[in-house]
Amino acid sequence: MPDKHLDDLFHDTLKDIYYAERQILKALPKMARNAHSDKLRKAFEKHREQTETHVERLQQVFEIMGKAARGKTCPAIDGIIEEGEEIISSFKDAPALDAGLIASAQAVEHYEIARYGTLRQWAIQLGLKDAAALLEQTLKEEETTDVLLSDLAENGANQEAAKAA
């Protein structure tokens, strides 16, 4: 087996999150279209714009490393997005749809938070200060989005879903 080091793991994980962000870009418009709440729709639209910036930042990190920006299939994000699509089809036009969309979006956020937190720490360990700063910016935005989604769930979507029960 070849000798692998932290820089190899960092690059491999970077490719994973790059793929994930690009898949999320494709999924967010469908989530926005299906949201009942205008606030949730706007949150998904705003997050799509942020995700475009996240992809650009990742491209900068690849450049810092002297590597081409390439993704590698991430079964975890594919599965999370597939679950979101199942919620859309199973709960279409149901009062619980927005609560389900938020839960799906938070699963995505939690995956991203885990990846960005790890990548940031590895970048620091590898002495990639500029990369660490870019990853930190994205991590903070993902954490902010998670808080926003929690607020939308706790102050609207969950109550709407419960009314019909």
N, C-alpha and C positions, 0 to 999 in steps of 0.2 A: 504494500500500500504506500502511495506517495506521502512524503512528509508534508503535512498540512499545518498551517499556522493561523494565528488570529487574523492576519490580513486576508487570507483565503476565505475564512469564515465570514469576515466583514463583507467582502465582495459578493459572496454567495447570497448572504442575507439581503444585501443591497439590491441584487437582481430580483429577489423574492418580493420585496416591498415595491419595487418599480413596476413589476407585473401587476401586483395587487392594486396599486393606485390607478393604473390604466384600466383595469377591470371596473373599478369603482366609478371612474369617469363615465363608463358605458351604462352602469346601473342607476346612477343618480337621476337622470332625466325620467326614467320609467317610474321611479319612486315618487318624484315630484308630480308627475301626471296623475298618479293614483291617489295621492294624499287628499283627504277631504278638507282638512283645515288649511286655510290660506297661510297661517303662520308656519305650519309644517312644510307646505309647498315652498315657501320662500326660504326656509332654512335649508332645504335640500338644494335649491337653486344656488344659494350663497355658498354652500359647501362644495358644489361642483366647481365654482370659480376658484375657491381655495385649493381644491384638489389639482386644478391645472397648475397652480403655483407650486404645489408639492412636487408634481412631476418635474417642473423646471428646476427646482432645488435639487432633486435627486440627480438630474442630468449634470448639474454643477458638481455634485459629489463625485460622480463618475469621472468628470474631467479632472478634478483634484487628484484622483487616483491614477490618472492616465489611462483609463479604460473606456471602452465604448459603452454607451448607455444601452444595455440589453436586459430584458427581463427573463425570468425563468418561471415556468408554470408553478403556481402556488395552489395546491389542492385545498388548503385551508380557506383561502378567500373565495375560491370557486364554490366551496360548500356553503359558506356563509351567504353568498349572493344567491345561490340556488334556493336556500331556505327562505330568503326574502321574496323571491319570485313565487314560491309556494304559498306564502302568506297572501300575496297579492291575488293569486288565483282562487284561493280558498275563502278569502274574506272580502272579495270585491263587493263594494256597495254595502258592506256590513258596518255597524257602528264600531266594531273592534279593529277595523283596518288600520286606522292611524296608530293605535297602540301597538299593533303588530309591526307596522313600518318602523316605528321608533325603536322597538326592541331589536329589529334586524339591523338598523343603522348603528345602534349602540354596540352590537356584536362586532360590526366592522370597526368602529372606533376603538374598541378595546383591543382588537388585534393590532391595529395601527399603533396605538399607544405602547403596547408591548414591544413591537418591532422598533419603533423610533427611540424608545428609551434604551433598548439594548444597543442599537447602532450608535447612538450618541456616546454611550459609555465606552464602546470599543474604539470609536474615533479618538476619544480622549486618550485611551491607553496606547493607541498607535501613533499619537502625536499629530493627528490630523485636525488641528484646531479650527481651521476654516470649515471643514466638513462637520465637525461637532457643532459649530454655531448654526449652520444651516439645518441640521437635524433637530437641534433644540428649538428653533423657530417653529418647525412643523409640529414637533411634539406638543408645544404649548397650544397651538391652534387646534390640534386634535383633542386635547384635554378640554379646551373651551367649548368645542362642538359637543363633546359628551355631556358637559354640564347643561348646555342649552337644550339638548335632547331630553335630559332628565326633567328639566323645568317644563318642557312642552308636555311630557307624559304626566307629570304630577299635577299640573295645573290646567288640564283640559282633556287630553286624549284618553287617559285612564278612566276619568269620570264619565266621559261619553260612552266608552265601551261598557262600563258597569251599569249605566241606565237601562240598557236593553236586557240586562240579565234578569 
